[in-house]
Amino acid sequence: MSERAHLNNADLFERAKLVMPGGVNSPVRSFRSVGGTPYFVDKAEGPYVWDVEGKRYIDYVLSYGPCILGHANPTIVDAVSVAAGNGTSYGAPTEREVLMAEEMCGRVDGLEMLRLVSSGTEAAMSAIRLARGATGRDKLVKFAGNYHGHSDNLLAAGGSGVANQGLSGCDGVPVGAVADTIVAPYNEIPQLDESIAVVAVEPVAANMGVVPPNPGFLADLRVACDEVGAMLLFDEVITGFRLGRGGASEWFGVKPDVWCFGKVIGGGLPVGAYGASRELMASIAPLGGVYQGGTLSGNPLATAAGLAMLDQLTDDAYAKLEATATRLATGLERVFTAAGIPVIVPRVGSLMGIFFTDVAPTNFDEAQVAADNGIYKHFFHGMLERGIALAPGPYEAIFVSTVHTDELIDQTIAAAAEVAATL
Ligand SMILES: Cc1ncc(COP(=O)(O)O)c(C=O)c1O
């Protein structure tokens, strides 16, 4: 028997906790908000992940969004393998970076130039710097429950892991770093004035559970920004290339000044991007005075994966994704309602979440009330026992891929019905 056959989740978690805080490299993975022992992934393929004990799960985590074609998509795997054979990083430009930027700009109306970076955090951080540099203003407005990565001035009232840990902000962030950050309630137009450089928003909030924008919210925000000359930043790290070819700006018909992206465009490799009009991007060094760089930016493996990913994200793929999410959302609503458990399954395109409540939350306060009633963790563990992996926290989205078949969705709904009966 190989050494690997002796691995189990509990032992690995104990070892992990000795060498990594919480045993993980990103807090939500530690199961802190649902309790129990994380499953340690051995491998993944298509809609499935297997843990080190050999148990298979239908996966709705999908790396929190990137794996929109499922795991180990053969075309992406081939592209990355070939790329790796030609070297893993050069520190000089490549054709694939040009192709990637052309492809992304070709899909998103108004996006004329971009920079590839290595994470969504970096993308958001750099986009804020761009907006500040271009306007000569310092203040930024963000919405409570929106998450824009873990850079100092964007962590205030962040969703996702920040919300799971019950932290209002973050130790170690100096007061000065958030002095120019103004936090506003989602789905309300904040009071803006001419000191505001940028208003950052998740066009569909997906880090406080999924909370869609109220009708007109994004368009009104566009107008409010224009009135005071503030930049509007769409953080499309989750919505970008997920809602459709042109992301949230196309979906809602509202054009921001600056975008940031991540997740899907890397096909599971570390990546992010931020971009804007050519005029605005002229502020970035070496053209302008806003500095941003990166040893691994535009990495040849990440661009190989990203191009292979985007190539497969056709209109048909988006139609399939939306049909799959609709089937799952409708089924979950049906089985919980039948069991007398209040449920809301918000969905925009293929981006969906779940709240065990009567009324759909529209902002962070309401989302917290809905998420903190404790039902999610029972749902989560009930599903996990039945071989279905959801995110281990109530503030994350449920992600589907193009390889989640109707049969798997129906299995998932049947499992949810069993769990509902136990709640
Ligand atoms: C909307 C949004 N912005 C930014 C980020 C940060 O991206 P990353 O985790 O790649 O740094 C995330 C991560 O979940 C996100 O959901």
The ligand as an SDF file (V2000), in Angstrom:
LIG
                    3D

 16 16  0  0  0  0  0  0  0  0999 V2000
  -15.2170   40.5280   -6.0090 C   0  0  0  0  0  0  0  0  0  0  0  0
  -13.8420   40.1190   -5.6020 C   0  0  0  0  0  0  0  0  0  0  0  0
  -12.8320   40.9830   -5.7260 N   0  0  0  0  0  0  0  0  0  0  0  0
  -11.5700   40.6620   -5.3920 C   0  0  0  0  0  0  0  0  0  0  0  0
  -11.2690   39.4220   -4.8820 C   0  0  0  0  0  0  0  0  0  0  0  0
   -9.8620   39.0770   -4.5190 C   0  0  0  0  0  0  0  0  0  0  0  0
   -9.3620   38.1530   -5.4340 O   0  0  0  0  0  0  0  0  0  0  0  0
   -8.1540   37.1760   -5.0200 P   0  0  0  0  0  0  0  0  0  0  0  0
   -8.6730   36.2290   -4.0060 O   0  0  0  0  0  0  0  0  0  0  0  0
   -7.7640   36.5310   -6.3290 O   0  0  0  0  0  0  0  0  0  0  0  0
   -7.0650   38.0520   -4.5010 O   0  0  0  0  0  0  0  0  0  0  0  0
  -12.2940   38.4850   -4.7340 C   0  0  0  0  0  0  0  0  0  0  0  0
  -12.0020   37.1440   -4.1820 C   0  0  0  0  0  0  0  0  0  0  0  0
  -12.8570   36.3560   -3.8840 O   0  0  0  0  0  0  0  0  0  0  0  0
  -13.6070   38.8370   -5.0920 C   0  0  0  0  0  0  0  0  0  0  0  0
  -14.6210   37.9760   -4.9590 O   0  0  0  0  0  0  0  0  0  0  0  0
  1  2  1  0
  2  3  1  0
  2 15  2  0
  3  4  2  0
  4  5  1  0
  5  6  1  0
  5 12  2  0
  6  7  1  0
  7  8  1  0
  8  9  2  0
  8 10  1  0
  8 11  1  0
 12 13  1  0
 12 15  1  0
 13 14  2  0
 15 16  1  0
M  END
$$$$
